[in-house]
Structures are given as C-alpha cells and as structure tokens.
Amino acid sequence: MNRRVALGLGAITALLPRFAFAQSGSVAMRADGYLPGDTTDFVRLWPGTPPDGEGVKLTLKFTDTVEADGFHVRAVSQIQTPGFFVYRPTKPNGLGLLIIPGGGYAAQGMDRGGREIAQHFAALGITCFVLRYRLPGEGWANRSEVPLQDAQRAMRLIRHNAAAYGVDPARLAAIGFSAGGHLSAMLAMRYATQSYLPVDAADTLSARPLVAVHMYPVITMGEGAHQGSRDKLLGENPSPEAVTRYSLEKNVAAETVPSFIVLPADDEVVLPFDNGIAFYEALQAAKIPSQMHIFQEGGHGFSLHWTKGKPAAAWPSLFMTWAAAHGFEA
C-alpha cells in the first residue's frame, strides 16, 4: 500500500462513527445492519433503477465494532437502493428534518450523525428522516451528482407525503455531518438544479429546505480539501472546472438557504478555516442569513454523544433558537 492510499484510508476512517449508542449487554448487529431501537420504516427514493445507475449491482455492506464502553460503531456502504428511515415522534409538532450522515463519501455512519440525531430531535416532536444516499465512488455514472440527486428526491418525497408524516411541507429542514455537510450545503445551494429527469408527481415539488445545518462540513475541493472525500466525489484527477463547481465556498448565491454552521476548533480532519469558516464568510458576503458556532474542543465528528460534559453539547438548542427566527418552529 502506497503512502497516499494509506493516508486516504486513515482520513476516511476518521470520518466514520467511532461509537454510537449504549446497549445493555452485548447485542450483536444482525446481518442486515439492524440493532434494537432502529426504525424499520424505510422509504425507497426511486421506483426503479436510480438515475445514472444502469449496470450497477451492489450488495449492502455493514461494519460494526463494539467499543469497551458498550457503544457500537456501525457504517454502511455499497448502497444500491437509496432511501430514508423515518423516525416518528410520539407527539409530532409539524416540523420535519432530513438528516444526512457523513463518512467521507466512502461509507455512511448509521448512528453518530444518523440515528442518535433522529432520536434526539424526534424527542422534541420533530419527524426525522435519515437519508441513505448513494456513494459516488461505487460505479455510478455522473458520480459527483448522485448524492445531490438523492437529497433532492428525498426532500420532494417528504414534501409530497407530508400529510402522512404529520409534517408541514413549508417547515422542512436539513442537517448534514462532515461529508454529509457537503451534501447538505449542496442541497442548500442547488435545490433547484435539475440533477435528474422527473420520474413522478413528487418531482414537481421544490427540494428547498427552509433552513440547513452543516456540522463540521467538508466544503472545499481545492486547497485544504479533505482528500478522501474529494477523491470519492470527483475521482483522483478531477478537472479544474469540477474542483471549482464542488468547492461550495466559491458558489454561494442569493438563493442559498439560511444556514447554521457548527465547528470544533480542534478539527484536524476537515480543516475549519478552509471549509466551514470559508463557507460562512461566503454566506456573509452574499448576505445569506447565517450563524456559526466554533467550539474550543470536540474533534471531528462529535455529533451528540461526544459532546457530553462539554460546551459543544449546546449546539442543538442553539440551532433550534436560531432556526425559530427563520420559521422552523412549532
């Protein structure tokens, strides 16, 4: 293994969940990736073969490691059938949240930046949808667009079936983590871009979230890029045009959705100045309503569990207070 491959694998590993949620006893993950407490309410995004998917045949691959403290580390890759998992609150308040896990565009965390976020916000009355999106390096044509295709389609399907989910179609938000933060930022900027041909009535609806949250996001594909995410999204030798197009700090426009950014100052995986801070500066320059919080410590990928006992634990309430000022409130 050469040094570049070794460094790339190390960086991807750093983006994957380190642990997820406590389990009593040693509960083993099933072959289908399931653990007790997971929702079984899964909605496919596409009625047939997903866009740019001709000839792609993948079998879901799950990994799970149980840490000494009882927390599971789960990730999924080889995603043939994208969709979302629905977490329904006991008392829905009309708000909906699309949750986009990270994993360096090489895999997706299933718990941190996924299930634990859904459980937290569902407890507040928000109906949550955890996106399982296609990974660009798994053989899809037009590789760089397939994550955006899935995110747009998810927002449209949620909006199309809002009554069944108990949500207000005008009060849908999106939140992304790490590489998922790159995707949430793309959705916030390119919700109206035609990334695929319409397939049904849902595609007549807007894919625009009311507000978006980007947690320690991958943003740039240029200087300071997270190399693993860039290689998976664009390939190892992208054109200058592709680098510019997917360096989101260079593409903020007047139509970009109001955004909330959360960063740890000690992030050594996705560098704050080149990514989240650069994006915030671009949002401010374009006069997009935006707010950023930088916490002294947390490390990359702190999500919720790793914030316990730290100031960063305040981020969900800070987000909800900010979002309420932009219409995302019960």
C-alpha positions in Angstrom: 0.0 0.0 0.0 1.5 3.3 -1.0 1.6 6.4 1.3 -1.2 8.2 -0.4 -3.6 5.3 -0.2 -2.7 4.7 3.5 -3.3 8.4 4.3 -6.6 8.4 2.4 -7.8 5.3 4.3 -6.8 6.9 7.6 -8.7 10.1 6.8 -11.8 8.2 5.8 -11.6 6.1 9.0 -11.5 9.4 11.0 -14.8 10.5 9.3 -16.7 7.3 10.3 -18.6 6.9 13.6 -16.3 6.0 16.5 -19.3 4.8 18.6 -23.0 5.3 18.6 -25.3 4.5 21.5 -25.2 2.4 24.7 -26.6 -1.1 24.6 -27.3 -3.2 27.7 -25.4 -6.4 27.3 -23.6 -7.4 24.1 -26.3 -7.1 21.4 -25.0 -8.2 18.1 -25.8 -6.4 14.9 -28.0 -8.5 12.5 -26.7 -9.3 9.0 -29.0 -6.5 7.7 -27.3 -3.9 9.9 -30.2 -3.8 12.4 -29.8 -3.1 16.1 -32.7 -2.9 18.6 -34.1 0.6 18.6 -33.6 1.1 14.9 -36.7 2.1 12.9 -37.9 -0.3 10.3 -39.8 2.4 8.4 -37.7 2.7 5.2 -38.8 4.5 2.1 -37.1 3.9 -1.2 -36.3 7.1 -3.2 -36.7 5.7 -6.7 -39.4 3.5 -8.2 -36.9 1.6 -10.3 -33.2 2.0 -11.1 -31.8 5.2 -9.7 -30.6 7.8 -12.1 -27.2 7.1 -13.6 -27.5 3.5 -12.3 -27.6 1.3 -15.3 -25.5 -1.8 -14.8 -24.7 -1.0 -11.1 -25.2 -4.0 -8.9 -24.2 -3.6 -5.3 -24.8 -5.6 -2.1 -25.1 -3.7 1.1 -22.0 -4.0 3.3 -22.2 -3.3 7.1 -19.5 -2.9 9.6 -19.9 -2.9 13.4 -17.4 -2.6 16.2 -18.4 -2.5 19.8 -16.2 -0.3 22.0 -15.2 -1.2 25.5 -17.8 1.2 26.9 -20.6 -0.7 25.0 -21.1 1.7 22.1 -21.5 0.4 18.6 -19.6 1.7 15.6 -21.7 1.0 12.5 -21.2 2.1 9.0 -22.8 1.1 5.6 -21.5 1.1 2.1 -22.3 -0.4 -1.3 -25.7 1.3 -1.4 -27.8 0.1 -4.3 -31.2 1.2 -3.0 -31.1 4.7 -1.6 -33.9 5.9 0.7 -34.6 7.3 4.1 -35.5 5.9 7.5 -38.4 7.6 9.3 -38.3 8.3 13.0 -41.7 9.4 14.2 -42.2 11.4 17.4 -44.8 10.5 19.9 -46.3 14.0 19.5 -45.4 15.4 16.1 -45.2 19.2 16.0 -45.3 19.6 12.3 -41.6 20.1 11.8 -39.5 17.7 9.6 -35.8 17.2 9.5 -33.7 15.4 6.8 -30.6 14.0 8.4 -27.6 13.3 6.2 -24.8 11.2 7.8 -21.2 11.5 6.9 -18.4 9.1 6.1 -16.0 10.7 3.6 -18.3 9.8 0.7 -16.8 6.3 1.2 -19.4 4.9 3.7 -22.1 6.3 5.9 -22.3 6.3 9.7 -25.5 4.8 10.9 -25.6 6.1 14.5 -23.5 9.2 15.1 -24.8 11.8 12.6 -27.7 9.5 12.0 -29.8 7.5 14.4 -28.8 9.5 17.5 -29.6 12.7 15.9 -33.0 11.4 14.8 -33.8 10.2 18.3 -32.8 13.5 19.8 -34.9 15.7 17.6 -37.8 13.2 17.5 -38.0 13.6 21.3 -38.6 17.3 20.6 -41.6 16.5 18.4 -39.7 16.7 15.0 -40.3 14.0 12.5 -36.9 12.9 11.3 -35.8 11.3 8.0 -32.3 9.7 8.0 -31.0 9.7 4.4 -29.2 6.7 3.0 -27.7 8.2 -0.2 -25.6 6.6 -2.9 -21.9 6.8 -2.6 -20.2 8.5 -5.6 -17.3 6.0 -5.9 -19.4 2.9 -6.3 -19.8 2.8 -10.0 -22.5 5.3 -10.7 -22.3 7.3 -13.9 -22.2 11.1 -13.3 -20.7 10.1 -9.9 -20.5 13.7 -8.5 -24.2 14.3 -8.8 -25.7 11.1 -7.4 -25.7 12.3 -3.7 -27.4 15.5 -4.7 -30.0 13.6 -6.8 -30.8 11.5 -3.7 -31.0 14.5 -1.4 -33.3 16.4 -3.7 -35.5 13.4 -4.3 -35.8 12.8 -0.5 -36.9 16.4 0.1 -39.5 16.1 -2.6 -40.9 12.8 -1.4 -41.1 14.1 2.2 -43.0 17.2 0.9 -45.2 15.0 -1.4 -46.2 12.8 1.5 -46.2 15.5 4.2 -49.7 14.8 5.5 -48.9 11.1 6.1 -45.8 12.1 8.0 -47.6 14.7 10.0 -45.3 17.5 8.8 -45.9 20.9 7.3 -44.3 20.9 3.8 -43.3 24.5 4.4 -41.3 23.6 7.5 -38.7 21.1 6.4 -35.0 21.5 7.4 -31.9 19.6 6.5 -28.8 18.8 8.6 -25.6 17.2 7.4 -22.4 15.9 9.1 -18.9 16.1 7.6 -19.2 14.8 4.0 -22.9 14.8 4.7 -22.4 18.5 5.5 -21.0 18.9 2.0 -24.2 17.4 0.7 -26.5 19.5 3.0 -24.6 22.6 1.7 -25.1 21.4 -1.9 -28.8 21.0 -1.2 -29.0 24.4 0.4 -27.4 25.9 -2.7 -28.6 23.7 -5.6 -32.1 22.6 -4.5 -33.5 24.0 -7.8 -30.8 22.5 -10.1 -32.1 19.8 -12.3 -29.8 16.9 -11.4 -32.1 14.2 -12.8 -35.2 13.9 -15.0 -38.5 13.9 -13.2 -40.0 10.4 -12.5 -43.4 11.2 -11.0 -45.6 13.8 -9.4 -43.3 14.3 -6.4 -40.7 15.8 -8.7 -42.9 18.8 -9.5 -42.3 19.9 -5.9 -39.5 22.0 -4.5 -36.5 20.4 -2.9 -35.7 23.5 -0.9 -35.2 23.2 2.8 -36.4 26.1 4.9 -33.1 26.2 6.8 -30.0 24.0 6.7 -27.4 22.9 9.3 -23.8 22.0 8.3 -21.9 20.2 11.1 -18.1 20.3 10.7 -18.7 20.2 6.9 -16.5 19.3 4.1 -16.8 22.3 1.8 -13.8 22.9 -0.4 -12.4 20.6 -3.1 -9.4 22.9 -3.6 -6.6 23.9 -1.2 -7.4 22.4 2.3 -9.8 19.8 1.0 -10.4 16.6 2.8 -8.6 14.4 0.3 -10.6 11.2 0.8 -13.9 13.0 0.3 -12.6 14.8 -2.8 -11.2 11.5 -4.3 -14.5 9.7 -3.8 -16.7 12.6 -5.1 -14.6 13.8 -8.1 -12.1 11.0 -8.8 -8.4 11.2 -8.2 -7.7 13.5 -11.1 -10.6 16.0 -11.4 -10.7 18.8 -13.8 -10.2 22.4 -12.6 -13.8 23.0 -13.5 -15.0 20.2 -11.3 -12.9 21.4 -8.4 -14.4 24.8 -8.7 -18.0 23.6 -9.1 -17.9 21.4 -6.0 -15.9 23.9 -3.9 -19.0 25.3 -2.4 -17.4 28.3 -0.8 -17.0 29.6 -4.4 -20.6 29.1 -5.4 -22.8 30.8 -2.8 -25.6 32.8 -4.5 -28.5 34.9 -3.4 -30.9 31.9 -3.4 -28.8 29.9 -0.9 -30.8 28.7 2.1 -30.2 30.3 5.5 -27.5 28.2 7.1 -26.2 27.3 10.6 -22.7 26.0 10.9 -21.1 24.2 13.8 -17.3 23.6 14.0 -14.7 22.3 16.5 -11.6 24.5 16.7 -9.5 21.3 17.2 -10.7 19.6 14.0 -7.6 18.1 12.3 -9.6 16.0 9.8 -11.7 18.7 8.0 -9.8 21.9 8.5 -12.1 24.7 9.8 -10.6 27.7 8.0 -10.6 26.1 4.6 -14.1 24.6 4.9 -16.7 25.7 7.4 -15.2 29.2 8.1 -14.7 29.8 4.4 -18.3 28.8 3.7 -19.6 31.1 6.4 -17.6 34.0 5.1 -19.1 33.4 1.6 -22.6 33.3 3.1 -22.0 36.6 4.9 -20.6 38.2 1.7 -23.7 37.2 -0.1 -25.9 38.4 2.7 -27.4 35.0 3.4 -28.8 34.7 6.9 -26.3 32.6 8.7 -24.8 31.8 12.0 -21.6 29.9 13.0 -20.5 28.5 16.3 -16.9 27.3 16.9 -16.3 25.3 20.0 -12.9 25.0 21.6 -12.9 21.3 21.7 -14.8 18.4 20.2 -12.6 16.9 17.5 -14.1 15.9 14.1 -17.4 14.1 14.2 -18.5 14.9 17.8 -22.2 14.7 16.8 -24.1 14.3 20.2 -22.5 11.6 22.3 -19.0 13.1 22.3 -20.3 16.4 23.5 -21.4 15.1 26.9 -19.9 17.3 29.6 -18.5 19.8 27.0 -19.7 23.2 25.9 -20.4 21.8 22.4 -23.4 19.9 23.9 -25.3 23.2 23.5 -25.4 23.1 19.7 -28.8 21.5 19.3 -30.5 24.1 21.4 -28.5 26.9 19.8 -29.7 25.7 16.4 -33.3 25.5 17.4 -33.3 29.0 18.8 -31.7 30.3 15.6 -34.0 28.3 13.4 -37.1 29.5 15.1 -36.2 33.0 14.0 -36.4 31.7 10.4 -39.7 30.0 10.7 -38.6 26.5 11.8 -40.6 26.3 15.0 -43.7 24.5 16.1 
